[in-house]
Amino acid sequence: EMISALAAIGLKRLLIEGGSRTLSSFIDHHCLDHLHLIMAPMLIGGGYQGLQLAAIKTLDSALRPAVTLYHLGHDLLFDCVLKKPQPI
């Protein structure tokens, strides 16, 4: 509903910055076009789980985004394209 309301007033792009629950919800509802994941070579132990997506029945139904990898010093940025861009 929020995305539809913003589109109705002319907004075509949104930056959604959130934790695992927020991002997981947008992915599960197919409302996310790009996902940027940064992986740092650190082992920190406990903490929040990453994405928490709905279970799938077969690997054929898994999301397989196109990915571009960027090196950020020792960190890695995965630019994951979840949807094809729509013409404006």
Phi, psi and omega per residue, in radians:
E1 nan -0.722 -3.118
M2 -1.101 -0.768 -3.132
I3 -1.127 -0.738 3.111
S4 -1.079 -0.741 -3.137
A5 -1.120 -0.730 3.123
L6 -1.203 -0.649 3.085
A7 -1.123 -0.630 -3.129
A8 -1.116 -0.451 3.099
I9 -1.719 0.188 2.996
G10 1.766 0.005 3.118
L11 -1.383 2.241 -3.092
K12 -1.940 -0.278 -3.130
R13 -2.350 2.438 3.111
L14 -2.285 2.518 2.963
L15 -1.842 2.089 3.123
I16 -1.914 1.956 3.134
E17 -1.969 2.056 -3.091
G18 -2.797 -3.123 3.115
G19 -1.523 -2.929 -3.030
S20 -1.081 -0.685 -3.121
R21 -1.175 -0.786 -3.129
T22 -1.099 -0.896 -3.118
L23 -1.129 -0.708 3.123
S24 -1.056 -0.713 3.141
S25 -1.120 -0.770 3.122
F26 -1.118 -0.680 3.116
I27 -1.177 -0.826 -3.134
D28 -1.047 -0.531 3.139
H29 -1.636 0.175 3.106
H30 0.966 0.733 -3.117
C31 -1.968 0.254 -3.101
L32 -2.135 2.224 -3.137
D33 -1.595 -0.703 -3.130
H34 -2.256 2.543 3.042
L35 -2.294 2.162 3.083
H36 -1.805 2.059 3.093
L37 -1.973 2.306 3.079
I38 -1.969 2.267 3.112
M39 -2.029 2.169 3.127
A40 -1.936 2.476 -3.141
P41 -1.348 1.270 3.129
M42 -2.388 2.398 3.044
L43 -1.917 1.906 -3.021
I44 -1.995 0.021 3.097
G45 1.399 -2.480 -3.052
G46 -0.969 3.020 -3.138
G47 2.508 -3.016 -3.122
Y48 -1.272 2.544 3.037
Q49 -1.229 2.672 3.092
G50 -1.185 -2.288 -3.129
L51 -1.180 2.479 3.126
Q52 -2.173 1.474 -3.048
L53 -1.648 2.791 3.070
A54 -1.065 2.521 3.140
A55 -1.146 2.604 3.064
I56 -1.952 2.755 -3.116
K57 -1.539 -0.629 -3.133
T58 -2.403 2.763 3.108
L59 -1.129 -0.407 3.093
D60 -1.082 -0.434 -3.133
S61 -1.657 0.088 3.124
A62 -1.246 2.562 3.014
L63 -1.222 2.300 3.101
R64 -2.260 1.340 -3.061
P65 -1.223 2.645 2.944
A66 -1.217 2.392 -3.039
V67 -2.239 2.355 2.953
T68 -1.992 2.313 -3.083
L69 -1.827 2.291 3.100
Y70 -2.137 2.403 3.071
H71 -1.600 2.201 3.106
L72 -2.077 1.365 -3.021
G73 1.159 -2.127 3.102
H74 -1.507 -0.202 -3.125
D75 -1.573 2.816 3.081
L76 -2.131 2.364 3.055
L77 -1.917 2.154 3.066
F78 -1.768 1.975 3.053
D79 -1.625 1.805 -3.062
C80 -1.759 2.139 3.112
V81 -1.669 1.973 -3.081
L82 -1.626 -0.395 3.129
K83 -2.400 2.652 3.012
K84 -1.246 2.450 3.113
P85 -1.089 2.462 3.096
Q86 -1.620 2.476 3.094
P87 -1.109 2.510 -3.130
I88 -1.592 nan nan
